Amino acid sequence: MYEVDPSVTAISKACHRHDDGMSSGVGVRQLEDLAAFQLAVEFKLEVHRLIRERPSARQDFRFRAQLSDASASVEACLAEGWHRYVAGEFVTFLRYARASLAEAERWLGDGVARGYFKPHTIAKSLDTAGRFGAALTNLRKTLEPFTSKNQKKSRGRP
């Protein structure tokens, strides 16, 4: 008989985050149901819209590629971590997603500095980024008790 890895159960029971910041406690069976993933997709699409609407940003191929890649990486890191099926690895990819988010936020700010965007035009993207960051933090906190580092501590191992 096979034992179910507790980290797999933890990932499948990750909580939805509502706009009020509270968790519903409803288990998530697929990546697309995860609130953090939904926000990652929303952020990516918002960034792509900004690039499409600003010819100057669209025509700066290097800038466009950096911003587009960073925003797409946020979603990709979540997907890769989710499909590792181990809480500790998922938490690692949540960190990668957070770093990609920080990079994309920096590129948005750089777009303002270059005159491609006005501060008010990136406000929605930055708001989504903030909500995504909070969802990542909540998800990481939900999963951390199931990581091997914390499981060893709870078993009294060094």
C-alpha positions as CSV (number, residue, x, y, z in Angstrom):
1,M,0.0,0.0,0.0
2,Y,1.3,3.4,-0.9
3,E,1.4,6.3,1.5
4,V,0.1,9.7,0.3
5,D,2.8,12.3,0.5
6,P,1.4,15.1,2.8
7,S,2.9,17.8,0.6
8,V,0.7,16.6,-2.3
9,T,-2.3,16.9,-0.1
10,A,-1.2,20.4,1.0
11,I,-0.9,21.5,-2.6
12,S,-4.3,20.2,-3.5
13,K,-5.8,21.9,-0.4
14,A,-4.3,25.3,-1.1
15,C,-6.8,28.0,-0.3
16,H,-8.6,30.5,-2.5
17,R,-7.9,34.1,-1.5
18,H,-10.9,36.5,-1.8
19,D,-10.7,40.2,-2.3
20,D,-11.1,40.7,1.4
21,G,-7.9,38.8,2.0
22,M,-9.6,35.9,3.7
23,S,-9.3,32.3,2.7
24,S,-12.3,30.1,1.9
25,G,-10.7,26.8,2.9
26,V,-12.0,25.3,-0.3
27,G,-9.6,22.8,-1.8
28,V,-8.1,23.5,-5.2
29,R,-7.9,20.6,-7.6
30,Q,-6.4,22.3,-10.6
31,L,-4.0,25.1,-11.1
32,E,-6.5,27.4,-12.8
33,D,-8.6,27.4,-9.7
34,L,-5.8,28.8,-7.6
35,A,-6.3,32.5,-6.8
36,A,-2.6,33.3,-7.2
37,F,-2.6,31.7,-10.6
38,Q,-5.6,33.7,-11.7
39,L,-3.9,36.9,-10.6
40,A,-0.7,35.9,-12.4
41,V,-2.7,35.5,-15.6
42,E,-4.5,38.8,-15.0
43,F,-1.1,40.6,-14.5
44,K,0.4,39.1,-17.6
45,L,-2.6,40.1,-19.7
46,E,-2.6,43.6,-18.3
47,V,1.1,44.0,-19.1
48,H,0.5,42.7,-22.7
49,R,-2.3,45.2,-23.1
50,L,-0.1,48.1,-22.0
51,I,2.6,47.1,-24.5
52,R,0.0,46.8,-27.3
53,E,-1.5,50.2,-26.6
54,R,1.8,52.1,-26.5
55,P,3.6,52.2,-29.9
56,S,6.8,53.4,-28.3
57,A,6.9,50.5,-25.9
58,R,6.0,48.1,-28.6
59,Q,8.7,49.3,-30.9
60,D,11.5,49.1,-28.3
61,F,12.1,45.4,-29.0
62,R,14.5,44.8,-26.1
63,F,12.3,46.6,-23.5
64,R,9.2,44.9,-24.8
65,A,10.9,41.4,-24.6
66,Q,12.2,42.0,-21.1
67,L,8.8,43.2,-19.7
68,S,6.8,40.6,-21.6
69,D,9.1,37.7,-20.5
70,A,9.2,38.8,-16.9
71,S,5.4,39.0,-16.7
72,A,4.9,35.7,-18.5
73,S,7.5,34.1,-16.1
74,V,5.3,34.8,-13.1
75,E,2.6,32.5,-14.5
76,A,5.0,30.0,-15.8
77,C,6.8,29.6,-12.4
78,L,3.5,28.9,-10.7
79,A,2.6,26.3,-13.3
80,E,6.0,24.6,-13.0
81,G,5.9,24.6,-9.2
82,W,2.4,23.2,-9.1
83,H,3.3,20.3,-11.4
84,R,6.2,19.3,-9.2
85,Y,3.6,17.9,-6.7
86,V,5.9,18.5,-3.7
87,A,5.2,21.4,-1.3
88,G,8.9,22.2,-0.8
89,E,9.5,22.5,-4.6
90,F,6.3,24.4,-5.1
91,V,7.4,27.0,-2.4
92,T,10.7,27.3,-4.3
93,F,8.8,28.2,-7.5
94,L,6.6,30.6,-5.6
95,R,9.8,32.4,-4.7
96,Y,10.9,32.4,-8.4
97,A,7.4,33.8,-9.4
98,R,7.8,36.6,-6.8
99,A,11.2,37.5,-8.2
100,S,9.8,37.6,-11.7
101,L,7.0,39.8,-10.5
102,A,9.6,42.2,-8.9
103,E,11.4,42.3,-12.2
104,A,8.3,43.0,-14.2
105,E,7.3,45.8,-11.7
106,R,10.8,47.3,-12.3
107,W,10.4,47.2,-16.0
108,L,7.0,48.9,-15.7
109,G,8.7,51.7,-13.7
110,D,11.4,51.8,-16.3
111,G,8.7,52.2,-19.0
112,V,7.5,55.3,-17.1
113,A,11.1,56.6,-16.9
114,R,11.5,56.1,-20.7
115,G,8.2,58.0,-21.3
116,Y,6.4,54.9,-22.7
117,F,3.8,54.9,-20.0
118,K,2.3,57.5,-17.6
119,P,2.2,56.5,-14.0
120,H,-1.6,56.3,-14.0
121,T,-1.5,53.9,-17.0
122,I,0.4,51.3,-15.0
123,A,-1.6,51.7,-11.8
124,K,-3.9,48.7,-12.6
125,S,-0.9,46.5,-13.3
126,L,0.8,47.5,-10.1
127,D,-2.4,46.9,-8.2
128,T,-2.7,43.4,-9.6
129,A,0.9,42.9,-8.8
130,G,0.3,43.8,-5.2
131,R,-2.7,41.5,-4.9
132,F,-0.7,38.7,-6.5
133,G,2.2,39.3,-4.1
134,A,-0.2,39.0,-1.2
135,A,-1.7,35.8,-2.7
136,L,1.8,34.3,-3.0
137,T,2.6,35.1,0.6
138,N,-0.7,33.4,1.7
139,L,-0.1,30.4,-0.4
140,R,3.5,30.0,0.8
141,K,2.4,30.3,4.4
142,T,-0.2,27.6,3.7
143,L,2.4,25.2,2.2
144,E,5.4,25.8,4.5
145,P,4.2,23.5,7.3
146,F,4.4,20.7,4.7
147,T,7.9,21.4,3.5
148,S,10.6,18.8,4.4
149,K,12.5,21.4,6.5
150,N,9.4,22.0,8.7
151,Q,8.4,18.4,8.8
152,K,11.8,17.4,10.2
153,K,11.5,20.1,12.9
154,S,8.0,18.8,13.9
155,R,9.4,15.2,14.2
156,G,12.1,16.4,16.5
157,R,14.9,15.8,14.0
158,P,17.9,18.1,13.7
